[in-house]
Amino acid sequence: MSLVTSMSTAQIAAITTQQIKTLVTSDIAGLNSDQIRALTTDQIGAFTSSQMPAFTTQQLAIALTTDQAVALTTLQAASLTSAQVGALSSNALAALETDDIAALKTSAIAALSTVQLNAMTTDQLIALTTGQAASLSSAQFSGLSTNGVAALETADVAALKTAAIGALSTNQMAALTTDQIGALKTAQVAALGTNALANGLTTDQAVALTSQQIGALSTTQFNALSTGAVSALATSTIGGLKTNVISTLRTAQLASLTTDQVGALSTAQVAAITSSSMGSLTTDQIVALTSNQAAALSSAQVGGLSTNALVALETGDVAALKTSAIAGLSTAQASALTSDQLIALTTGQAASLSSSQVSTLATASLAAMETADIASLKTAAIAGLSTNQMTSLTTDQIGALKTAQIAALTTNALAAGLNTDQAIALTSQQLGALSTTQFNALTTSAVAALATANIGGLKTNVIATLRTAQLASLTTDQIGALSTQQVAAITTASMTALTTDQI
């Protein structure tokens, strides 16, 4: 037994600081608990950094007082082993000065228990270096209180292991400040648990996410977000969402997007929305689409829109739709198009309309279409016009019909749909396109309304098959406008139908 270890506590307290520096390892390690506690703060501060490792873990765990812990210098703290630091009582650890905390080895920090960590003061946690923060294990971090989590500096949060971030509880997640959220590296964001994201991410935190961080989220992670968190994402950062994430959005999440967020989506992101999800878009969201976004929509996506959503599309957006998207409209969708939307159609879009689509158009809507669009309709679409649709066509629309379209008109549409104003509008070339069967279907009033300037366009074979009632309905001006070849085509049998005025 050394002289020092045999001293009383009073004698220990009387040792000078110079004498302290002369103590050897065996002297220090041999001190009992009462002797350790008898050391003054000046004596504690006098131990050299080379002497400090001589203290046993038992001595530090049982005997070191809070006042003694306060008296430790940064050099002494830096010399402590991980085992020694791990042995400190919570009270002793909490008493360490912030400079001493920052001086501890990273291995010493890594050795702290969760009880010790939670005993640390806010100032001590703030004092941690990034290297010390990086040494924390997932078990340590998951055991840290919410106050402790919130106390970490942003640089320290950014230094945490991905495994530590992945171990965040929902309460810890919610405790992170917006600055801490913004400091997370993309690898850390990618490590966040779905439970923490689903139940811990607040709307303020969602606002703080950067474009790069949003881009780091997996489909599973983003699917876990609440609709409140989704609608809180900043419009300036929502462009960071990957297209594969967009394609797996829950319908509730898609419907929760604000109009500003919808307008901020890239064309690639809009194109990634699944056709089955399109039906969940609200009319306000549809109105928010830009023409470039509308142009990115596929036929399947447009086909997935509800009729209410479709009619909410602005005219500029309608004009921007792909022709395949227009061609892919269901008859219910086509019939729901407003007059303004039909007016907005390009000739290419109008040309893509099928006969079944055109046949469902309301008469007022059909009459609103531009003449160039009418002229671009398929002959099959013209052939599918009902009598009411035929009657609704304006004289300008009639005049714009191509000869192939005229030739496609059904006898029923001509017989019951063509009115006298429309008959007047028929050009010479259009009259020349009518077959004998088509012309035979015309009413006598329609025949009598044909412009004298254009009647010369009638083919001689049509003249030869005029019904006697039609021949008798010709005005004297129309008779006078017939060419000699047309007159010669009138059959002998039909001549008896001519009136004296016509003769």
Buried (B, 14 or more C-beta within 10 A) or exposed (E): EEEBBEBEBEEBBEBEEEEBEEBEEEBBBBBBEEBBBBBBBEBBBBBEBEBBBBBBBEBBBBBBBBEBBBBBBBBBBBBBBBBBBBBBBBEBBBBBBBEBBBBBBBBBBBBBBBEBBBBBBEEBBBBBBBEBBBBBBBEBBBBBBBEBBBBBBBEBBBBBBBBBBBBBBBEBBBBBBBEBBBBBBBEBBBBBBBEBBBBBBBBEBBBBBBBEBBBBBBBEBBBBBBBEBBBBBBBEBBBBBBBEBBBBBBBEBBBBBBBEBBBBBBBEBBBBBBBEBBBBBBBEBBBBBBBEBBBBBBBBBBBBBBBEBBBBBBBEBBBBBBBEBBBBBBBEBBBBBBBEBBBBBBBEBBBBBBBEBBBBBBBEBBBBBBBEBBBBBBBEBBBBBBBEBBBBBBBEBBBBBBBEBBBBBBBEBBBBBBBBEBBBBBBBEBBBBBBBEBBBBBBBEBBBBBBBEBBBBBBBEBBBBBBBEBBBBBBEEBBEBBBEEBEEBBBEEBEEBBEEEBE
